[in-house]
């Protein structure tokens, strides 16, 4: 079975769970992920904990919700789709006239056939979501509105997995686990991160890799509030993963200045993997890049997506179902990130340790026959061009950008020249 199919199968397991920024849905999700990631540790931060300018909110859990008419017919049912309830809704059990009911029903009028994803984390209210067509079809009368939920002191829960390397410098991966049943804008990120952790575990790596599974925004802020000094010292590059399961395009949401090592690495990989990828300025931010690269935080991170949040029509609606993601889409994201990891592992400054051009022929790196009109192969040209710029000033990515070969394809050049005793790393 392909890795893409395995990720899709995991996303399918995660899809039905009703998650929010706190609660049992998050714990259930992390329990599933721990089946795949033995290193995963689950942490809980009490409600009321001060985290920078924010406070960890109360914990929300929901068991049931519905609206039924006077004849007992259910108009909407939380158990049929968990987007039918506004996230963090207070409990309620009351009969309402249609005009009053309409005041607490949320729809997406420009997409009349979908249920919108609506939340109210930091202002207490109750509400329901349905399609615009459903709302328009409601007849005058009384409706029984039930939300069986709790909002009380508890915990914010997140997961963290650290896979040690030879170095305590880190590659940092973050994804979130706070959205209910939406496939691309939720389940794809944890599924990808899970199998990236598996890839790291089974491949040689110098750097330490840290994976966190958090609720968006408040989770990132909470995590940073207790880890920032260490991260600023140790994180070499990081990637926020979201909306990584469809196969329409690839997207790079840059950091504030777009020039950190994560930006540079992802840009190099994407321009060769999928030249028509979409590049977004930080002014179009919308995920946890807002926190990880905020002023004073400034971690060397960026966000990687397929179709970016807000940019695809199914985003934050019931239309973001399992048909939007695919094994092929997830596999493409996996391939991009593992290429980024390989490039980062080899992204040193290199210097040829002989003067003038080294004699490559006896080392099996250059043709032994020379004739007019015989062009050098791409492989030979790659080696000679790499040597020309391996002067101790340039990293692997620098050389790649200058000689127009993908950085990941220069790794074997580094290995060949190193094996021939011709290449030194400049610390």
N, C-alpha and C positions, 0 to 999 in steps of 0.2 A: 504494500500500500504506500502511495506517495505521501510525503510530508504534508503536501497541500490537502490531501484527503483527510489525514489525521487531524489537521487543524480545523477543517470544516466539521468533522465529527465532534470535536470538542466544543466548537461554537454552537453546534446543535444541542448539546447537553446544557450549555449555559443559557440558551435563548429563553426558555420558559420562565426562568426565575425572576420574581419581582424584586429588583434591587433598588436601593436608594443610597443616599450618602451615609446612612447608618442602618443598622438593623440585621435581622436574621438572614435576609437575602444575600447580604454581603458575606456573612459567615458561611452560608451554604455554598456560595461561589468559591470561596477560598478553600473550603474543605475538598471540593472537587479538584481544584488546581493542585492541592497538595498531593493528590494521587499521582500526579505527573512530575511534580517538582519536590523531591524529598527534602531539599534544603529550605523549603518555604517555612518561614516562621510567622505566626499570626500575632499581631500586637493590638491592644485595645487602649484607647485614650479616653478617660472619663469625660462625660458631658460637663461643661463649665470650665474646662481647661483653657487658659488663655494662650493663644498661639499668635504671636505678633499682634496685629490689630484686630484679630478675630477671636471668637470663642467657639469651642467645640459645642455643637448644638445638642439638643435632646435627641434621644434615639426614637426612631419611628418604625413601627411594625404594623402590618395590615393583614387581616385574615380573610375579609370578604367585603364586598360592596355591590350594590345594585340599585337600580331604579325600577319600580314596577307600577303599573297603572291600577286603577280601582278594581279591575277584574283579576288582578294578580299576575298579569302578563309582564314578564321582565323586558324592559326596554333596552337596558344594557346590563352586563354582568361582568364584574371584575374577573371572575373565574374563566371567562371566555377570552378576555384580553386585558392584561393588567395596565394598559394605558388608559383605561376608562376612568381612572381616578387620578385627580391632581395629586402629585407627589407631596407627601407630608400633610395630607388632609386630616383635620381633626375628626374624631368620631361624631357620627350623627345618626339619628333614627327619628324621622319626622315626616309628616305629610305636608305637601306644599302644592299650592296652586301653580298652574303652568307659568304664569308671568313671573312668579318668584323663582321657580325652578330655572327658568332661562337665564336668570342673573348669575347662576353658579355653574352654568354649562359652558365649556370652552370647545370651540371648533376651529378648523382651518378653512375659512371661507374660500380662499383661492384654490383649495384642493378639496372639493366637497365630498370626496369618497374616502378620506383618510381620517383616522383618529390622531389628533395632535398629542405630543408629549409636553405636558405642562407641569411645573413644579412651583411650590411656594415654601421654600425652606426656611426663610427668615421672617415671614409674617404669617401668623396663624390664621388659617381659613379652611374651609371645606369646599370641594368642587368635584365636578365630573367632566369627562371628555367624551365626545362622540363625533361622528361625522356630521358635516353640515346638513347632509340629506336626512339623517336621523332627526336632527333638531327641527328641521323644517316640517317633518312629518308628524310631530307631536300634536295631539289634539287637546283642546281645552278640557280641564278636569283636574282632579287631584292625583298626586303621585307620591308614592312611598319611597323615600330616599334613605338609604342605609349605608353607612361606612363603619365597618367594624375594625377600628384601628386604635393604636395607643401612641401617645407622644409623651415620653417621660424620661427622667434621667437614666442614662445608660452609658454607651460607649460609641466612639468612632473606631471602626475596625479596619486594619489594613494588613497586607501581606508583604513580606520581604524575603528575598533569596539572594545570598551572596555566594558566588562560586569563586574561590580563591585562585589566584595565579602566582607566578613567581614574584611579581611586583605588587606593591600596595596601591599603585596608580590604578584608577578604575575606569571602566566603560559602564555607563549608567543608563538603564532602560526604565522608563516609567509608562504605565498604562492604567486605565481606570476601570472601576467595577462598581459604578453607582447608577447605571441606567437600567431600566427594566427591559422588556422584550423588544429590543432593536438589535439587528444583527451586525450591520457595518459599524454604526456608531455605538459599539459597546463590545459585543462578543468577539469581534475580529481581533481587537487589540490584545486582550488576555490570551486568546488562542495562539496568536503569533508569538507573544513574549514567552509563553510556555515552551514552545518548540525551539525558540532561539536559546533558551536556557539549556535545553537538551543538547543542542548543537555545540554550545560552548563546553558542556560537560564532557563531550566525546571527542573534542578536538584539542590539540595542543594550543595553549594560549599563555602569553606572558602576563597579560594584565588580569586584574581581578574584575569580575563582572557582577554588577549589582542590579537586581530586578525588583521593582516595587509595583504592587497592585493596590491602588488607592482610590478613594472617592475623588472625583474631579474638584479642583479649586480648594475646598476646605481640607482635603486629604494632602494635597501638595503643600499647602501652608503649614499644616500640622507636622508633616514629615520634616520640612525645612526648619521648623522652629526648634527641633531637637537634633538635627544633623548638619546644619549649615556649615559651621566651622570646619568639620571634618571633610565635607564634600568640597568646599572651596580649595582645600589643600590637596585632595586626592583625585577628583574627577578630571580625567583627561578629555573625555568627550561623552555626550549623552544624547539620547533620542527619546522623545515623547511619541508614543505610538497610539494612533487613533484612526478609525475609518480606513482600515488596511485590507479589507476583504473583497472589494469589488474589482473588476478588471477593466475599468474605463480609462484610467490614466494613472499617473503617479504625481505626488505633490510634495514640495519642500516648502514648509513654512519656516522662514528664517528666524534667527534670533534678532534682537533689536538692531544690531549693526550688520548682521549677516556675514560675519567674518571669523567666527570661531572655528575650532577644528572640526566640530560636528557638521557645521554648515559646509565647510570646504570638502570634507570627505563625502558627504551625501551628494553634493553637487557633482563631484567628479564621477561617482558611480552612476548616478542617474543619467548624465549626459551621454554615456555610452550604452547603458542598459535600455534606456527609453528616451531618445533625444527630444521627443515632443512633450516631455514632462512639464508640469505647471510649477512655476516659481512664484511664491507669494511673499510680499513684503510684510514685515512685522505689524504694520498698521492694519492688516487684515486678520490679526491674531484672534483666537477664540478658544484655545484649549490651555493646557497647563504650561505651555511655553510662556504664558503671561506671568507665572510664578517663578519658574526656574531661571528665567533670564531677566527678572525684574531688577531695577536699579538697586545696587547693594548686594544682590544675590549673584547675578551675572555668571551663572554656571555655563560652561561651554556646551550648550545644548541647542537643539532645534526640534521641530516636529516633522515626522514623516507620516504621510497618508497615501492612500490611493486617491479617490475623489475626496477633496477636502470638505470638512464640516461646513455647513451652510451652502455648499456649492452644488450638491446633488439633490434632486427634487424629493427624494424619499426621506431626507434627513429629518430627524426628530418627529417622525410620524409612524403610524402602524405599517406604512408601505416599506419601511426599512426592515424587511423580513428576510428569511433565509434564502429567498430567491435573488436577493441583491448581492450576496457574497457567493463565492465559488471556491472549490479547491484550487483552480488555476489562479484566481486573484490572490488568494492567500499565499500560494507558492511563489508568485512574483514578488510579494513583499518580503517573504523569507529570503529569497535569493538576493535581493537588494541589501538587506541588513547583514547577511552573512558575508557578502562582499565588502561591506563597510568594515566589519570586524577584521577581516583579513588585511585590508588596507591599513587600518589603524595599527595592527600588530607589527606591520613592516614599515610603518611611516617614520623612518629614521633619516638622518643626514648621512649620505654615503660619499666616500672618497676613493677613487682609484689610487692604488699605492705604488704605481710605477710612473716614471716620467715618459712623456710622449705616449703614443698609442701602444697598448700592450699587444704582443704578438698572439693573436687569437687562433690562428690556424693550427698550430701544434696542440692547442687545447681543445680542438674539435668545435670551435665556436665561429669559424670563418671558412669559406670555401677554399680548397687547395688549388682550384683552377680559376684563372682570371682571363676573360676574353672580352673584347670590344662588343658592346651591345648586350652583354649579360647583366641584367639588373640584379642588385642584391635582394635577397628575399626579405619579406617583412620581419622575419625573425632576426636575421643578421642586422638589418637596419635598426631594429629595436635595441639590440645590444650595443651597437656602435653609437647610436644617439644617446642612450643612457650613459655610456662611458663619457661622452663629451660634456655632460653636465653633472657628473658625479665628482664634484670638486670640493665637497665638504660644506658647501653653502646651501644645497638644495635637499629637501626631503623627497621621499618617494612621490608624494602628491605634486610637489613643485616640478619635479622632472616630468611626470606624467602630463601636467598642464602645458609644459613647454614643448615636449616632443610629440604630443597628440597621440599617445597610447594610453589606454585605460590603466589606472594605477594597479588594479588587481591583476592585469596581464603582465605587469613588470615584476611581480613577485618571483616568477621563475627565473627572470634575468638576474635578480639579486642573488637567488640561490645558486645559479650557475657560476656567476662571477666570484661569489664567496667560496664555492667549492674549488675553484681554480686558484684561490689564494690571491685574487686581484683586488678585493674590495674590503675596505675598513668602514666601520661605523664611527661617525664623529659624535662624541657625547656632548 
